[in-house]
Amino acid sequence: MTNTVVSGTNLSPEQAGRFAGGRLALRGTRDIRAVVVDSRQVEEGSLFVALPGQRVDGHDFIPQAFERGAAAVMSSAAHWNKRREQLQGLLGSGRSVSVIVVEDTLGGLQKLAKAHLRQFPECLRVGVTGSNGKTTTKEILGSIIGLDRRTVTSEGNLNSEIGLPLSCVRVQAEHRAAVFEMGINHMGEMEVLADIFRPDIAVITNIGTAHIGLLGSLEAIAREKKKIFDYFDGSQKAFISESEDYQDLLTEGVPGRIVHFGPKRTKGFEGSEDLGLDGTIIHWEGLRIRFPLFGAHNLRNALASISVSAELGISKENIKEGLETVRPLFGRSQIIRGPVTVIQDCYNANPDSFRQVFAFLCSLPWPGRKIAVLGAMKELGEQSAEAHRRLGGYAADCDFQGLFLFGEEMEQAYLEIQGRAYKGAAYWMTDIESLRSDLHSYLREGDLLLIKGSRAARLERLMPELAER
């Protein structure tokens, strides 16, 4: 599961209560050193924020937070008033815990993050959003900017209305830059994120079909992403791809400077050499940069990062080093070499990201077989069936020798493949054990295996057995 511990915080209980817009129902003696929303991740000195969820309510885990050594908990007023005596009884006389009471704990967390961040006006704030590539672009920028100044980046993909506040409370006085991802999956979310973070520099990597079932249309996605600029006052900078179809919509009326990035617009870009799975050679400003992440899509992420970094005045040497030393996060374009070479790209998936990796693999020379495990895509709404049918068509047109389709929605992809003149082997299943067994029997030395699917498919479950092989 996503690591929801965000360490590096340094807050007194009074500060945390004031920042969150709440009151201290109990005042403990310990300062807050971390903020968490998962009671299983509570450690000594943590503030546990009890968030209500669709399946469980964090308030039910306040006793566990006490047991694990929380310095403070944040509770809704309704819950505290209902269970105050019981919870105070659990504390007894030997445990010092502060209790911050707010009307709404999610709102309290967001207010806490916003107020905390405002303490550090000299910290440059870089926000990255987009349908694809935002996490990788954030990592590249963090790698480069971190060589130039003390930088904090959001961990993993802590990018949502919960994740971004958890990232913000990590900013401290010594930081001179914060590079944070800002992701959305419903209307109104970017307004909240932009208000909390208020970026000095905002990057939109692209507008694509991720979460289209929740947001309605590509234009709606573009309008929601554009809200990352809502708090621009003219002194900020917006970075947008030169090839973006919604470029006019995104730039219209935005105060501040608009900078375009891409092969034609990134200043100093002199071309590239594709090294296949080994990445890309980038020629920029007379330098030969060995960028380790593969594919044209990652080259675009690199060009976005070069454009931002050059605009910040970062030296060419640091830009080169940052690009050459960046590494993929877990489940994102990871190359695992062995008797079977695995491309593990199973952290997320949507129609656009599938097309990108297929385009790369179709043109990739490989002496053995190319095999793909494709997990179902989520949050596509009414477009889900058609999107999966198209995915089946793209997969059939690529030169895969074997296709393993996993998840209920993938039935549409399977039917599309069956109706085409596809010469390889295709399997559809909804049981992970069947997938594991059939894949194990099918693979042989020399194969190249792509594993890609939505987070809900949890295809990383296949990796332990593959690693043993």
Backbone torsions as a table, in degrees:
resi	resn	phi	psi	omega
1	MET	NA	162.8	178.8
2	THR	-62.8	134.9	177.0
3	ASN	-73.5	115.1	-176.3
4	THR	-103.1	13.1	173.6
5	VAL	-83.3	130.3	175.7
6	VAL	-126.3	102.7	-175.4
7	SER	-93.8	176.1	179.7
8	GLY	97.8	0.4	-179.7
9	THR	-79.4	153.6	175.9
10	ASN	-147.9	91.9	-175.4
11	LEU	-133.9	141.1	169.6
12	SER	-80.6	157.2	177.3
13	PRO	-58.2	-36.8	179.2
14	GLU	-63.8	-44.9	177.6
15	GLN	-59.1	-49.3	-177.1
16	ALA	-60.4	-42.7	179.2
17	GLY	-65.0	-43.1	179.1
18	ARG	-65.7	-45.8	-179.9
19	PHE	-61.2	-36.9	-176.6
20	ALA	-80.0	-5.5	-179.0
21	GLY	73.4	28.5	-178.0
22	GLY	-121.0	-161.1	178.3
23	ARG	-133.6	156.5	176.9
24	LEU	-88.9	107.1	176.0
25	ALA	-77.4	-31.4	173.0
26	LEU	-135.8	141.2	179.6
27	ARG	-114.7	110.5	176.4
28	GLY	-88.4	-176.1	-175.7
29	THR	-104.2	-6.6	-173.6
30	ARG	-101.9	141.8	173.3
31	ASP	-78.2	164.9	-176.6
32	ILE	-95.7	125.8	-177.9
33	ARG	-111.7	-9.5	179.9
34	ALA	-158.3	155.6	176.3
35	VAL	-122.4	129.1	-177.6
36	VAL	-134.8	155.8	174.7
37	VAL	-121.8	7.0	178.9
38	ASP	-123.8	116.2	-175.3
39	SER	-61.5	-24.6	179.1
40	ARG	-69.8	-17.0	-179.1
41	GLN	-101.3	5.0	179.3
42	VAL	-66.0	134.6	174.1
43	GLU	-130.5	174.1	176.5
44	GLU	-55.0	128.0	178.0
45	GLY	91.3	2.9	-178.6
46	SER	-80.8	149.5	162.4
47	LEU	-99.0	117.9	177.4
48	PHE	-95.8	117.7	177.8
49	VAL	-96.4	116.7	-175.4
50	ALA	-86.0	102.1	-177.7
51	LEU	-99.8	134.7	172.8
52	PRO	-74.3	142.3	179.5
53	GLY	-130.5	178.5	-179.7
54	GLN	-69.1	-35.6	-176.3
55	ARG	-105.6	-35.8	-179.4
56	VAL	-136.0	158.3	177.4
57	ASP	-112.1	122.2	-179.0
58	GLY	-56.7	-25.2	178.9
59	HIS	-60.5	-28.6	179.8
60	ASP	-68.2	-12.8	-175.8
61	PHE	-109.1	11.1	176.4
62	ILE	-59.6	-42.2	177.0
63	PRO	-57.0	-40.7	177.6
64	GLN	-63.5	-37.2	178.0
65	ALA	-63.3	-40.7	174.9
66	PHE	-57.8	-48.3	-176.6
67	GLU	-61.5	-34.3	-175.0
68	ARG	-86.1	0.4	172.7
69	GLY	99.8	22.3	178.8
70	ALA	-58.0	138.8	173.7
71	ALA	-80.6	-26.5	-178.2
72	ALA	-157.7	156.9	171.0
73	VAL	-130.3	150.7	173.8
74	MET	-112.5	122.7	-175.7
75	SER	-125.7	152.1	171.3
76	SER	-71.0	152.5	179.1
77	ALA	-61.9	-38.3	-178.1
78	ALA	-62.3	-43.5	-178.3
79	HIS	-70.8	-43.1	-177.8
80	TRP	-63.5	-42.8	180.0
81	ASN	-63.6	-32.2	-178.4
82	LYS	-78.0	-35.3	-171.5
83	ARG	-121.6	17.4	-174.9
84	ARG	-56.5	-49.5	-175.7
85	GLU	-64.5	-40.9	179.1
86	GLN	-62.7	-44.8	-177.3
87	LEU	-70.8	-38.9	176.5
88	GLN	-63.3	-35.6	177.6
89	GLY	-64.7	-34.8	178.3
90	LEU	-66.7	-31.5	-178.5
91	LEU	-70.0	-36.4	-178.3
92	GLY	63.0	-154.0	-176.1
93	SER	-103.0	-10.7	-172.8
94	GLY	-103.4	5.6	-175.1
95	ARG	-125.4	122.0	-177.9
96	SER	-99.1	107.5	-178.6
97	VAL	-133.5	134.2	173.0
98	SER	-87.7	144.5	175.4
99	VAL	-122.1	117.4	177.8
100	ILE	-99.5	122.9	-177.3
101	VAL	-108.3	125.9	179.2
102	VAL	-131.5	165.6	177.5
103	GLU	-69.0	-42.1	-176.0
104	ASP	-138.1	121.8	-172.6
105	THR	-70.8	-34.7	176.4
106	LEU	-64.7	-45.9	176.4
107	GLY	-61.7	-37.2	177.5
108	GLY	-63.5	-43.1	177.3
109	LEU	-61.0	-43.6	-178.6
110	GLN	-66.7	-41.4	176.9
111	LYS	-64.4	-40.4	177.8
112	LEU	-58.6	-47.4	-178.1
113	ALA	-64.4	-44.2	-178.3
114	LYS	-62.4	-47.5	-178.9
115	ALA	-67.2	-39.1	178.2
116	HIS	-60.7	-46.0	-177.0
117	LEU	-64.6	-32.7	-177.9
118	ARG	-67.8	-12.1	176.7
119	GLN	-70.5	-14.7	-171.1
120	PHE	-125.2	67.7	-176.2
121	PRO	-65.0	-20.0	-179.1
122	GLU	-84.0	-3.6	178.3
123	CYS	-82.3	118.1	177.0
124	LEU	-65.5	130.6	-177.7
125	ARG	-110.9	118.0	-179.9
126	VAL	-114.6	118.1	179.6
127	GLY	-110.2	137.3	-178.4
128	VAL	-124.8	125.3	174.6
129	THR	-133.3	177.1	-178.6
130	GLY	143.6	160.9	-178.6
131	SER	-75.3	-32.0	177.8
132	ASN	-139.2	147.5	172.4
133	GLY	85.8	-0.9	-175.1
134	LYS	-69.1	-39.2	179.7
135	THR	-66.0	-43.7	179.6
136	THR	-65.0	-43.4	178.5
137	THR	-62.1	-41.0	176.3
138	LYS	-59.3	-42.8	179.8
139	GLU	-65.9	-40.4	178.9
140	ILE	-64.2	-47.5	179.6
141	LEU	-61.1	-41.7	177.4
142	GLY	-61.2	-38.9	179.1
143	SER	-64.5	-39.5	-178.3
144	ILE	-78.4	-54.1	-175.1
145	ILE	-63.4	-31.3	179.1
146	GLY	-63.9	-19.9	176.1
147	LEU	-81.8	-16.0	-175.3
148	ASP	-100.6	-30.4	-177.7
149	ARG	-159.0	163.2	-179.4
150	ARG	-65.4	118.5	-168.6
151	THR	-128.5	141.1	172.0
152	VAL	-116.1	134.7	177.4
153	THR	-119.3	153.8	176.3
154	SER	-66.3	138.4	-177.8
155	GLU	-79.8	132.5	179.4
156	GLY	56.9	-123.1	177.0
157	ASN	-124.1	46.1	174.2
158	LEU	-71.8	85.7	-167.3
159	ASN	-130.4	0.8	-169.9
160	SER	-97.6	-169.9	178.4
161	GLU	-65.0	-16.6	170.6
162	ILE	-97.9	-47.4	-173.9
163	GLY	-66.1	-41.4	-179.4
164	LEU	-62.6	-46.1	175.8
165	PRO	-57.8	-38.4	177.7
166	LEU	-62.4	-33.7	176.1
167	SER	-71.5	-41.6	-175.5
168	CYS	-61.7	-35.4	-177.1
169	VAL	-73.7	-3.4	174.6
170	ARG	-83.2	-16.4	-178.0
171	VAL	-66.8	132.5	179.6
172	GLN	-128.1	173.0	-173.5
173	ALA	-59.3	-29.5	-177.0
174	GLU	-77.9	-12.7	-177.8
175	HIS	-78.4	135.6	176.9
176	ARG	-111.1	-2.4	175.1
177	ALA	-156.0	143.9	172.5
178	ALA	-127.1	121.9	179.9
179	VAL	-113.3	106.4	-172.0
180	PHE	-124.2	142.9	174.6
181	GLU	-84.5	142.4	-179.3
182	MET	-129.4	102.6	-175.0
183	GLY	-112.2	148.7	-179.5
184	ILE	-132.7	152.5	169.9
185	ASN	-140.1	8.1	174.9
186	HIS	-152.0	158.4	-177.1
187	MET	-62.8	140.8	177.8
188	GLY	89.9	-12.5	-175.2
189	GLU	-69.2	-40.0	-178.5
190	MET	-65.5	-31.8	176.2
191	GLU	-58.0	-42.9	179.9
192	VAL	-66.0	-46.9	-177.1
193	LEU	-64.2	-43.7	-178.9
194	ALA	-64.3	-36.9	179.0
195	ASP	-67.3	-38.8	178.6
196	ILE	-67.4	-49.9	-169.1
197	PHE	-91.6	-39.6	-179.6
198	ARG	49.1	70.2	-173.9
199	PRO	-66.3	145.2	170.4
200	ASP	-79.7	-33.7	176.4
201	ILE	-127.9	130.2	179.9
202	ALA	-126.7	130.7	-179.2
203	VAL	-115.2	128.2	169.3
204	ILE	-110.3	110.5	-175.4
205	THR	-68.7	-41.8	179.5
206	ASN	-174.8	168.6	173.0
207	ILE	-115.5	118.5	-177.8
208	GLY	-139.3	-165.8	-168.9
209	THR	-90.6	3.1	177.5
210	ALA	-58.3	131.8	178.1
211	HIS	65.7	19.3	-175.9
212	ILE	-63.5	-26.9	178.7
213	GLY	-66.6	-26.7	179.9
214	LEU	-93.1	-26.3	-175.8
215	LEU	-103.3	-17.3	168.6
216	GLY	102.7	-46.5	-176.8
217	SER	-160.5	165.5	177.9
218	LEU	-63.8	-38.6	178.8
219	GLU	-64.6	-39.8	177.3
220	ALA	-63.2	-39.3	177.2
221	ILE	-62.4	-44.1	179.7
222	ALA	-61.8	-43.1	-179.3
223	ARG	-65.4	-37.7	178.7
224	GLU	-69.8	-42.9	178.0
225	LYS	-62.0	-36.1	-177.4
226	LYS	-60.6	-22.7	-178.6
227	LYS	-66.3	-7.2	173.2
228	ILE	-62.4	-21.3	179.4
229	PHE	-92.9	4.3	-171.0
230	ASP	-57.4	-30.4	-175.8
231	TYR	-105.5	18.2	172.8
232	PHE	-68.8	139.4	176.8
233	ASP	-119.1	8.1	179.7
234	GLY	114.5	-18.9	-178.4
235	SER	-94.9	-7.4	-176.7
236	GLN	-91.5	173.5	-178.5
237	LYS	-130.4	136.1	178.9
238	ALA	-112.5	131.6	179.7
239	PHE	-113.5	123.7	-174.2
240	ILE	-135.8	141.9	-178.6
241	SER	-63.4	140.0	177.6
242	GLU	-63.3	-23.6	-176.4
243	SER	-101.8	11.0	-176.5
244	GLU	-70.4	124.2	-179.3
245	ASP	-63.0	-30.5	-177.6
246	TYR	-100.4	29.1	-176.9
247	GLN	-58.8	-44.7	-178.3
248	ASP	-63.6	-43.4	179.5
249	LEU	-63.0	-43.2	-175.6
250	LEU	-68.8	-31.2	-174.5
251	THR	-94.3	-19.4	-174.5
252	GLU	-61.2	124.0	174.0
253	GLY	73.4	9.4	-179.3
254	VAL	-81.7	117.4	175.4
255	PRO	-71.3	147.2	-177.4
256	GLY	105.1	179.3	-175.8
257	ARG	-89.2	135.4	175.2
258	ILE	-100.1	126.4	177.7
259	VAL	-121.7	127.9	177.8
260	HIS	-98.0	144.0	178.1
261	PHE	-126.1	158.5	-180.0
262	GLY	145.1	179.1	-176.7
263	PRO	-57.0	-32.0	-177.9
264	LYS	-91.9	-26.3	-169.8
265	ARG	-110.2	-16.3	176.6
266	THR	-73.1	115.6	-175.4
267	LYS	-61.6	134.0	176.2
268	GLY	88.1	-5.7	-179.7
269	PHE	-73.2	127.6	-173.6
270	GLU	-119.2	13.5	178.3
271	GLY	115.2	177.6	-176.3
272	SER	-150.0	162.2	175.8
273	GLU	-125.6	126.4	-179.4
274	ASP	-80.6	122.2	178.5
275	LEU	-103.9	16.9	-178.9
276	GLY	67.1	-133.5	-179.4
277	LEU	-65.8	-15.8	-179.7
278	ASP	-84.4	0.3	175.1
279	GLY	106.0	-143.4	-172.9
280	THR	-143.5	140.7	167.6
281	ILE	-89.8	121.8	178.6
282	ILE	-105.5	125.9	175.3
283	HIS	-100.4	115.4	-176.5
284	TRP	-146.7	128.5	177.6
285	GLU	50.6	40.1	178.8
286	GLY	79.6	0.4	-179.5
287	LEU	-98.6	151.0	173.5
288	ARG	-108.7	107.9	-171.9
289	ILE	-109.5	123.2	177.9
290	ARG	-92.0	98.0	-176.6
291	PHE	-91.2	121.7	-167.7
292	PRO	-81.8	-9.6	-177.1
293	LEU	-90.8	133.6	-170.9
294	PHE	-84.2	158.1	167.7
295	GLY	93.9	154.3	179.1
296	ALA	-63.6	-31.9	-179.7
297	HIS	-65.4	-38.1	177.8
298	ASN	-75.6	-27.7	172.9
299	LEU	-62.2	-41.1	177.5
300	ARG	-62.4	-39.5	176.6
301	ASN	-62.8	-38.5	178.7
302	ALA	-66.0	-40.7	-179.6
303	LEU	-66.7	-37.1	174.4
304	ALA	-59.8	-44.8	-178.3
305	SER	-67.2	-38.4	176.7
306	ILE	-62.4	-44.5	-178.3
307	SER	-62.1	-45.0	178.6
308	VAL	-63.4	-46.8	-175.2
309	SER	-65.3	-40.7	178.1
310	ALA	-65.4	-38.4	178.4
311	GLU	-63.4	-30.3	177.8
312	LEU	-80.3	-5.2	179.6
313	GLY	80.7	18.4	178.5
314	ILE	-71.0	141.3	-175.1
315	SER	-64.0	152.2	177.8
316	LYS	-59.5	-35.8	-178.8
317	GLU	-65.9	-41.1	178.7
318	ASN	-70.6	-35.6	176.2
319	ILE	-62.7	-45.1	178.7
320	LYS	-61.2	-48.6	-178.2
321	GLU	-63.9	-41.9	179.5
322	GLY	-61.8	-41.0	178.0
323	LEU	-66.6	-38.4	-175.1
324	GLU	-77.5	-20.9	-175.2
325	THR	-104.6	-4.0	179.1
326	VAL	-66.1	146.8	179.0
327	ARG	-131.2	148.5	-179.4
328	PRO	-68.4	146.7	172.8
329	LEU	-75.7	165.9	179.7
330	PHE	-54.9	130.4	174.7
331	GLY	76.9	9.2	-179.4
332	ARG	-125.3	100.7	177.0
333	SER	55.8	33.9	177.9
334	GLN	-78.5	135.9	174.8
335	ILE	-105.6	120.7	178.8
336	ILE	-118.4	110.1	-172.9
337	ARG	-93.1	146.1	179.7
338	GLY	177.0	-163.6	175.1
339	PRO	-53.6	-37.3	168.0
340	VAL	-112.6	125.0	177.5
341	THR	-87.6	126.9	-174.5
342	VAL	-113.1	132.3	167.0
343	ILE	-101.3	106.0	-178.8
344	GLN	-95.3	106.3	-177.2
345	ASP	-132.8	53.9	-167.2
346	CYS	-108.4	17.4	-179.7
347	TYR	-80.9	-31.1	178.3
348	ASN	-161.7	164.7	-178.5
349	ALA	-160.8	143.1	172.2
350	ASN	-151.7	171.3	-176.3
351	PRO	-55.0	-39.5	-177.7
352	ASP	-67.3	-44.5	-178.4
353	SER	-68.1	-33.3	174.5
354	PHE	-63.1	-45.8	-179.5
355	ARG	-61.3	-38.2	-179.5
356	GLN	-62.7	-47.7	-177.9
357	VAL	-71.8	-33.6	175.4
358	PHE	-63.5	-42.5	-179.9
359	ALA	-60.3	-39.2	178.3
360	PHE	-66.4	-48.2	-175.0
361	LEU	-70.1	-32.6	179.9
362	CYS	-62.2	-33.3	-177.4
363	SER	-96.1	0.1	-175.8
364	LEU	-84.4	119.1	173.9
365	PRO	-65.4	134.6	179.2
366	TRP	-149.7	128.3	-175.1
367	PRO	-72.0	-23.9	-178.9
368	GLY	-103.3	-159.7	179.5
369	ARG	-82.5	152.7	172.2
370	LYS	-109.1	123.1	-176.7
371	ILE	-122.1	146.8	178.2
372	ALA	-134.6	134.3	167.0
373	VAL	-106.2	117.4	-173.9
374	LEU	-117.5	117.9	179.4
375	GLY	-92.5	153.5	-177.0
376	ALA	-60.0	149.2	175.8
377	MET	-94.4	147.9	-177.8
378	LYS	-118.7	170.2	174.4
379	GLU	58.9	37.7	177.3
380	LEU	-105.6	-5.9	175.3
381	GLY	58.3	-136.0	-177.9
382	GLU	-65.6	-17.0	-179.1
383	GLN	-88.2	1.4	-172.7
384	SER	-61.5	-51.0	-176.5
385	ALA	-60.0	-46.5	-179.4
386	GLU	-66.2	-39.4	179.2
387	ALA	-63.2	-39.5	179.3
388	HIS	-72.1	-35.2	174.6
389	ARG	-61.7	-44.5	179.2
390	ARG	-64.0	-38.5	177.3
391	LEU	-59.6	-42.2	176.5
392	GLY	-59.0	-40.1	177.9
393	GLY	-64.9	-43.5	178.1
394	TYR	-62.1	-42.5	-179.1
395	ALA	-64.8	-40.8	-179.9
396	ALA	-65.9	-32.1	-178.1
397	ASP	-78.6	-18.4	176.8
398	CYS	-82.6	166.4	-173.0
399	ASP	-93.6	47.8	173.2
400	PHE	-76.4	139.3	174.8
401	GLN	-89.4	-19.7	179.4
402	GLY	-147.0	137.0	179.0
403	LEU	-127.8	126.1	176.4
404	PHE	-115.4	113.6	-174.8
405	LEU	-104.7	126.0	-171.6
406	PHE	-123.7	128.2	176.4
407	GLY	115.8	152.5	-177.5
408	GLU	-55.1	-45.6	-175.3
409	GLU	-64.1	-24.0	-176.9
410	MET	-72.4	-6.3	174.3
411	GLU	-57.6	-37.9	-179.8
412	GLN	-64.8	-39.3	177.2
413	ALA	-64.4	-41.6	-179.3
414	TYR	-62.7	-44.8	179.6
415	LEU	-63.2	-38.1	178.0
416	GLU	-64.9	-42.0	179.3
417	ILE	-64.0	-42.1	-179.5
418	GLN	-62.2	-28.6	-179.5
419	GLY	-85.4	1.6	-179.9
420	ARG	-111.3	170.3	-179.5
421	ALA	-86.2	53.7	-179.6
422	TYR	-83.2	128.2	-173.3
423	LYS	-95.0	-9.4	-179.2
424	GLY	-85.2	-173.0	177.8
425	ALA	-95.7	134.8	179.7
426	ALA	-129.6	135.2	-179.5
427	TYR	-133.6	142.7	175.4
428	TRP	-126.3	133.4	-178.9
429	MET	-153.7	160.6	-179.8
430	THR	-122.5	1.9	-178.6
431	ASP	-110.6	125.2	-175.2
432	ILE	-66.0	-32.6	179.8
433	GLU	-68.7	-39.4	176.1
434	SER	-63.6	-42.2	177.9
435	LEU	-61.2	-46.0	-178.7
436	ARG	-60.9	-45.3	-178.1
437	SER	-66.6	-47.3	-177.5
438	ASP	-66.7	-38.8	179.5
439	LEU	-66.7	-41.6	179.1
440	HIS	-58.7	-41.7	-178.6
441	SER	-71.0	-29.4	-172.8
442	TYR	-82.9	-36.6	-172.4
443	LEU	-69.7	149.0	173.7
444	ARG	-144.2	165.2	-177.2
445	GLU	-57.7	137.3	179.1
446	GLY	98.1	-8.5	-179.9
447	ASP	-72.8	151.8	168.0
448	LEU	-109.5	122.3	-174.0
449	LEU	-117.6	121.6	171.6
450	LEU	-95.2	129.3	173.3
451	ILE	-119.9	111.7	-176.2
452	LYS	-144.7	133.6	177.7
453	GLY	-173.4	172.4	177.9
454	SER	-67.3	161.0	179.7
455	ARG	-55.2	-36.8	-177.2
456	ALA	-64.4	-25.9	-179.0
457	ALA	-73.3	-25.1	177.4
458	ARG	51.1	50.2	-177.1
459	LEU	-70.9	-11.9	175.3
460	GLU	-62.3	-13.4	176.3
461	ARG	-62.1	-19.3	178.5
462	LEU	-78.0	-17.9	-169.1
463	MET	-69.1	-38.3	-178.2
464	PRO	-56.2	-45.3	-179.4
465	GLU	-69.2	-37.8	178.1
466	LEU	-63.5	-39.6	179.3
467	ALA	-63.1	-37.3	178.5
468	GLU	-64.2	-34.9	-179.8
469	ARG	-70.4	NA	NA
